[in-house]
Amino acid sequence: MTPNTRFEDYLSVETAGGATWHPDGKRLAFTSNATGLFQVYTCEIEKGRTLSRTKLTDEEDRCTDPRYLSDGTLIFTRDRGGDENFQIGLIENDGSLYWLTSNLGTKHRISRASDSFLYFCANLTDKARLDVYRWKIPLRDNKPELIHEPEQGIILVAGVSSDENKVLMIRYLGNMDQHLLLLDIVSGNVLDLTAAISGTQQVRWEFVRWLDPDSILVNTDYKADFKRLAVISTSGSFTPLDDLSKNVRFEIEMYTYTKDSIWTYFVENQEGYSTIHRAKFSKDGATDFETLQFPPRGVIPAGDARSWNEGLSLSSDERMLTVTVSSGVQPTNVWIVNIKDMSNWRATEVSTSGLNLSSFVKSTLHRFDSFDGLSVPYFKYIPQGEKPPDGWPALLMIHGGPEAQIRPDFNPVIQFYLSSGFAIITPNIRGSAGYGRTYLDLDNVEKRLDSIMDIKHLALHLKSEDDEIDGSRLVVYGGSYGGFAVLSAMTEHPELWKAGVDIVGISNFVTFLKNTAAWRRSLREAEYGSLEHDLDTLEKVSPIYKIDKMSAPLFIIQGDNDERVPLSESIQMYEKLKEKGLPVKMLRFADEGHGLAKLENRIKAYSEVVAWLNDIV
């Protein structure tokens, strides 16, 4: 199979997102990878139109997650070579750039900004712990102040009271288990607001906003399968907002408002598609619920410091809402919604590299029954053109996390594989987010291989039920936890696969937990099991111990600076396969971390994958 266009044309399709409003409501800042990696840009908004954009950063590595502060300055983060040791940069009103932090061996995570302070976390004193700091605005005139030093776990600032004397923090016991802590700045006392409510249960708690000095709007799966909005008090009482359930049936995941806003905007994740609602909240409940007619059948993507954290942003005067929007056939752009009349327009016009939008393929949503009757969702993309006599070869793309969700947004890599003649299947196997707590917990610790059984039964379903797919030419493909899933599927069920592509995948959970970044270890043990108590289980589910069962060729991609899944995970798999004479190819990148951030590296890696697959499949 020969690509019908240059691969780099697809990878060069631009992404723009994560917009933040200037305090005057006349300017946006956002990230874009127009140059091949994320940089920070700004544009002016005037009378319902967007003026030309200006590039604010021009660094050798990605610049991400911009936030305007109350004095009009702009902060953002940058790491080096994908190492995720993010430093904080500041852009003054005149466009000059200053580095606020420069300790390149430490991590800085921006949490929150109020009118008076920037709140951030950093592992300056202990690599295994993120301490909490606040920094008075204007930042260059002041120094950061340590306000909380946790005994254990990862702490992030979620919200600040109007008088700045109370700070609401999230303590992460695991990615899917949090507590809400209330720090009194004056006394230094810290109160766990949710310990008594949660008890011994693992519960997701997210701060949304303060409703009054004693009431907090939260998003939680306490006593619910899906995350729901509720109210807790500073004394620890809990009040669910049950009236919303008749309007919101799926999981809530994102929110925005202004300091004095009467409305709170929030997003419902409807099996991967995003719907925006708004309501007026008080401690007594919700009123004036409305659903926005935007975006139409799209996704509002948001990630982390490697791209942007916020997919929604409301201007300070509440007149305009920015929304980062993507769909299977529409590249990711920043849109603006006029709140008064709900009209909308694109604030960014990303380049499609000369590709015609009609050449992009839209996904369709399907489900199959797994080995135990569980209904598992997946998206299917079928190439344009005449179907081969036996059907299309297919890549089964497994997402990372595992507590993540693959969604029907625009993915240039998927579109290239489609143009190369491969169908794409993207399942949300058990353990994926977006489908409720019960679904989320179905792969924990000793149940890990049940998720791999989902992949097996998806393959069997495609072989027996889908005449568009050639079941004899299936490739399992994934990154991070999805990379583990590739290795596990190839060792647990080797008869199903023509080839596998493992991108920064876990090969041995024991060595992974020993070598992953210290600040992440406890979070990962909460999901996978601990080295102290679950060693037998960790070894049992690790593909490295079952390498003799693998028979299909494997392609490995790894960044040398990966702090999440260290380089050693890929090297040990590669070396053992070579020892046993099994077919394996490995690409390493000295200037990358967890995944490929730079365009030139993506072009090299994915073009080699396609050429390799064409020889095998």
N, C-alpha and C positions, 0 to 999 in steps of 0.2 A: 504494500500500500504506500502510495506516495502522497505527501501533503499537497493540497491544491493551492497553497499559498505559503509564504515564508513564515516559519514559526515565530520569528521575532515580531512580525506584524501583530500577532495575537497577544504576545506578552507585553507589547508596547502600548496596548490599550490602557489609557490612563484611569486611575482611581482618584477620586477626591471625596473627602468626608471629614467628619468631626468638627463641624463649624462651631465657633464661639463668637458671641456678640461683643463688640466694643460697647462701653457704658453709654455712649451717646446714641446707640441704635442705628448708626449710619454706616457701619463698617463690620465686616466679618473677617475672621482669620480661620484658616482650615489647612489640612494637609493634602498634598497631592504628590503622586510619584511620576509626574510628567518627565522628570529628568532621569528616571530609572530607579530612583529610591525616594522615599518620602522626604519632602522638605515643607517648610511653612510658607504659606501665601496669604495675602490679604486682598480684599476687594471692597469697593464702596457700593452702597445700596442707595439708590436715589429714585423716588417717585415710581416705584414698581418696576425698576430695571436695575441690572447689575452692570457696573462700569468695569473697565479692564482690570485684571488682577496684577498684583505686584509680588514678586518673589522676595521673601524676607530672609531666608537662610540659604546658604550655598556651601554645605559641609560635605565632607567625604563619606560620612555615614548618615543614617536616617535621623531626621528631626521630626518629632511626633508630638501628638497630644497637646496642641496649643490651648492656652486659657488666658483670656483677657482679665486683668485685675481692675479694681475699682478706680485706680489712678490712670487708667488707659494704657499702662504698660502690658506687655504680652510675655508670658512665660511658656516654655516648651521643654521637651526632654530630648537628649541625644545619648546614644551609647556608641561603643567602638567595636567594629567587627562582629556585631551581633551578640556581644557578651552580656547584654542586659544590665550592665552597671550604669544605669541612666544618670546623667548629670542634668542640672537645671540651668537653662539659659534664659536670659531676659532681653527683650527688645524694647528699647525706649521709644517714646513718641516720635523722635526724630529718625528712627530706623536703626540706630546704633545698637550693636549686640554686645552683651556682657555675660560672662560665665559666672553664675552665682555659686556654683560648687565645682570643685576640680579634683576631688579625691577619686581617681579613676578605678580604684579597687573596691569601691562601695556602691551600693544601690540607693537611689533616691526615688521615692514614689510620691507624686503629687496626689493629695487626697481631696482637699477642699479649699476654697477661697471665700472669705467673708469680705465685708466692706473694709475691715481693719487688718486682717491677717491672712497669710497663706499658711495652710496646714499641710505638712508632709511627713513621711516616714523614711527612715534610713537605718542601715545596719552599720553605723559608724563605729560602734563600740564592741559589737558582737555580731559576727557574720550570720549567726543562726537566729537573730532577733531583729525585728524592725521597731526602733524606738520612735516616739511621736514628738514632733517639733511644731512650733508655730513661729512665724516670721512676720513682724510688723511691716505694713505697707506705708511708705515706699521701701522696697526691699533693699535697695543699695544704701539707704541711710541707716539701716539697722542690721542686727545679727540674729540668727535663729536662736530660739529658746527651747530647751528640752522640757516638755511638759508631762511626759509619761514614759516610764521604762517598764515594759511588761515582764513578768517572771517567765512566761512561756507563751508560745503561740505567736501568730502574726496579727498585728493591730493596724487598722486603718481608720482615719477620721471620716465619719459619715455626715455629721451635721453639727452646727454650732447654734446656740441660743442667741436671741437678738441682742442680749446684753453682753455677749462674748464670755460669760462666766461659766457656762456649761458646754462641754464638748461631748457629743455622742460618738462613740467609737464602736467598730465591729471587731470582735476577737474571733479569728478563724481557728477553730479546732480541726477543721477539715474543709475541703472545698464545698461540701454540702452540709456543714455543721458549724453554726456561728452563735455567738452570744452578743447582745448589745450592752455596752458598758457606758455609764454616765460619769464623766470626770468633772468634779468641781474644781475649777481653776484656783479659786481663792484658798480652799482648804487642802487641795491635793487629793481628797478622798475619791475613790472609784467605787461605784455601785453597779453590780451586775443586775440589770433590769429584767433579764429573761431567764436566769438560772432557775428560779423557783417555778416559773411557768413551764419551761422545757423539761425540767426534771432530768431523767436519764435518757430521754429521747434525743436523737439527732434531729435538729430543726434548722431550717434556713431562715435567717432573720436579715432583713434589709431595711435600712432607714430610708424613708421617703421625704418627710418634712415635719417641722414643728407646727402644730396647730395652735397651741397656746403655751404658756410657760410650763404647764404640767402635762400636756398631751402630745403624743407623737404618732404620726401616721407611719405605719410600717407595712412591709410586704413580707409574707411569711407562709410556710406550709404547716404551721402549728395547727393541729386538729383539722387539716385539710390535705388533700392529695396534691392539688395545684397550689402554687403560691397565690395568696389572696391578700387584699388590703385589709388592714385592721388598725385599731387604735390601742396603744399601751400608754399607761400613765407613768410618771416618774416614780410613783410608789409601787409600780409593778403590776397593776391590774391590766387585764386583757379584754378587749371588746371587739369581736369580729363584726365586719360590715356585711352581714348576710344579704342585705337588699341588693347589693351589686351582683350577686350570683345569677340573677335572672337575665342580666345583660352581658355578663362576662363569664364565658364558660371554660375558657382555656387559661393558660398561665400568664401572669402579669410579669413584665421584665424590665421596664425602662420608664423613667419619669422626668418631667421638667416643670419648673415654675420659676417665678421671680420672688424676691424677698417679700413684696407686699401683694403678690398675686392672689386673687380670689379663686382662680382656677388652678387645678393640678392636672397636667396632661400625663397620660400613661399609655403604655403599649401592651396590647394583648397578642400573644404568640399563638396564632391559630394554625397549628400543624406546620409551622415554619414560616407562614405568611404573617405580616405585621398589620395590625389595625390600631389606630390611635383613638383613644377616648379622652374625655375630660369631664370633671365633676367638681363641685364645690364641697369641701370636706370640713367638718368640725368634729369635736369629740362626741357629738350626738349622732353622727352618721354622714351620709352623702346625699346631696341634692343636685338637681339640674344636670343629670347625666346626659351627655351627648356623645355621638360617634362621628368623627370626622370622615369625610368621603375621600380622604387622601392618606396614604398612597393607594393607588389602584393595584391590587394583587401584586404587591411588592414586599421587599424585606428592608427593615431598617437595621443595617449592620453596625455593630460596635464591638471593639475588641479589648485591647489593653494598651499599655505604654508603647508597645511596638507599632501601633497605628494611631488609634484614638479611642477614648473611653466613652464619649458621649455621642449618641446618634440624634439627639433632640436638643434644641436650645431655644429658649424664649427670650425675646428682646426685653430690656428693662422696662419699657413702656407697655409691654404686653400686646403690641400691635402686630408683631410678626414672629413666626415660628420657623426655625430652620430644621430641616429633616434630611438626614443622609438616606438616600433611597437607591436600591439596586433591584434588578429582576434578572431572570435568566437571559433575556435578550436586550437589556438596557444596562450599560455600564454604570458604575456607582458614581453618583453626583450629589451635590448639595442642592436641595430645593428650598424655596421660601414659600410659606403659606401666610397670606394676609388674613389675620384673624377676623377682621370686620366683615369681609364678604366671602371668606374662604377661597378666594382665588389663589392660584399658585403659579410659580415659574421657577426655572432652573437658575440658581445663582452661579453655577459652574457649568461650563460646556466642555466636558472632557474629550480629548482626542480619541478617535477610534482607529488611528493609524491607517486611515484610508480604507478600512474594511467596511463593507456594507452591512448595516444592521440586519438586513434580510438573510444574511448568511449565518446568523447566530441561531442556535436551537433552543427552544423552550422545553422545560421539563414537564413531566406529568407525574402526579402523585398516585402511588399504588400501595398495596399491603399484601403480605403473605403470612401464612400461619407457620410458626416455627415448630420445633420438635415437641414442645409441651402445649401447643395450641395458642401460644401467645401471638397476638396480631402485631406484626412489625412493619412500620412504614418505610417506604423508600421512594426516591425520585428516579425517574428514568429519562434519559436523553437518547434519542435515536438520530443517527447522522442523516443529513439530506442526501438525496440521490437514490439510485436503484439498489434495493437490498440484494446482497449476495445470495446465491441459491440456498445455502444452508443457514443464512442469517448472519448478523453482524458479530464479529468478535467483541467482547465486552470487558471493560475495566470495572471491577467492583471497588469503589473508592470508600475506604473506611476512615471516618473522622477521628481526630485526637480527643484528648480530654482525660478519661473517657466521658466526663460529665460535660459534654458539648453537644451540639446539634448541627448537622449539615442542613443547609437551607437552600431554597431555590433562588439564590442571588446570582449575580454575574460573576463567572469564574473564567478568566481567559485561558487557563490551562485546560479546563474541561472543553472549551470551545475548540481549541486546537486539536485535542485528541478526537473530537467529533469530526473535524474537517479531515483528519487522517484516516477516517474509516472505522473508528472504534465507537461502539455504544458505551454509554456511561451509566452505571447504576450506583446511586449514593444512598445507602441505607442508614437509618438511625436504630442500630441494634440496641438491645436492652442495656441499660446503664446510661443512655443518652438523656440529656436535659430536654425540657419542653413538653414532656408527656406525663408529668406528675411524679410524686415521691415514690410511689410503688414501683413504677417502671424504672426510676433512677437507681433503686437499690437492688435490682434483680441480678446484678453482676458482682456484688461486693465479695471480697476476700475469697472464700472457698467456692463461690459461684462464678468465678472469673471465666471459666471455660464454657459456661452456658452462653455467653455472648459470642464465642467462637462457633458454637453450634448454630446460632442464628445465621452466621455467615454461610455455614455449610448448607443449611436448609434454604437460604436464599438462592444459592447456586443450584440446588436440586430443583427448586421452583422454576428458575429460569430455564433449566434444561428440559423440564417436562411440560411447562405451561406456556412458554413464551416463544412463538415461532419467529419473532423478530431477532432473537438472540441465538447465536451458534454456541450451544452448551459445551461443545468440545474445545472451544477457544476462549476460556475464561482466565482473566488475569486479576489477582488480588493485589490491591494498591492502597497504601496509606502512610500517614506521617505521624510521628510521636506515638501516642497510644495506638493510633491506627497502624503505625509501623510494627508494634508488637502484634497487633491483630493479623497483619500479613504473615509474620514469622510463625505465629501460632497456627493459623489456618493451614499453612504449608507443611507443618509438622504433624498436626492433629488429623488433617484430612487431605493428604497429599495427592490423592487420586483425582481431585477436582480441578487442579490448576495447570494451566499451560506455562505460567510464569508468575513471578511476584516482584513488586517494586516497594522497597522498604526505605522510607525517608525518616531519618533520625528516630529510629524505633528502638524500643526496649527489648533486649534479647535475654536478659537475666535479671529478674526482679531483686535478687539479693545484691548483686553488684550495683544495680541502678540505685537502690536506696542508700547504699554505702557512699556512692560517689556523686549523687545529685547535690545541687547547692544546699548548704546547711539550712538556710531559711525555709526550704521547701520540704525537708524530709518528713516532718511531723504531719504536714498536710497530705502527703502522698501515702504515708503509712495508714492514715485514717481510711483511705480507699482500698489499698492493696493488701493491707496486713502489715504487722510490725516485724522487724528483724528479731525481736526478743521473743514474741509469742507465736508467730505464724511462719517460722522458717520452713517447716515441711511443706506448707501450702505454697509459699513463694517459689520453692524449688519445683514443686509439682507442676505449676502453671508456666514455668519459664521455658521458652522454646529451645534454649541452648542445650538443654539436657536431652532433647529429642531429635537432635540434628540428623541422626541416621535415617529418620523417616522421610526427610525432605528429598524430593526427586526433581522438582521443576527448577529451572534457572532463576536466580535471584539477582536483582540490581539494587545496590545500597547507595544512598546519598546521605552525607553527613557533614555538618559544619564543625570545625575544630574547636570553636569557642562556645559550644552549647553547654549552658549551665543546667539545663533541665534534664536532657538525656545526654549524658557525657559521651564524648568521642569513643571511649573505651567500649561502650555497648556495641557499636558497629564494628570496631576492630576485632573484638573477640569472635563475633559471628563470622566475619569475613575469613579470619585465619582458620577457624575450625572447619569451615566449608572447604577451603583450599586444601587443608590437611587430608580431608576425606575424598578429595578429587571431585567434589560436586561443583556444578557450574555456577559461578558467582562473579559479579563485577562490582567495583566500588569506586565512587567519586567522592573525594574530600575537598573541602573548601576552607582555606586558611583564614579567610576574612568573613566567615559566616558563623552564625550560632544555631539557634533552634529554628531551622527552616532557612529558606533562601530569600534574602531581602533585596539583593542587588540584581538589576536587570541582566547584566552581562553573565552572571552566574546562573540565573534562571534559564537563559537562552542555551548556555552550554549544557546544563544538566538535563533539561527536558527534551532538547533536540537529540541528545545521545540516548535517552530512554526510548524515544520514538523509533530511532534507527535500530536499536537493539530489539525492541518488540517486533518490528517489521521482519527481522531475520528469524524470530522464533515463532511468532503467532501467524 
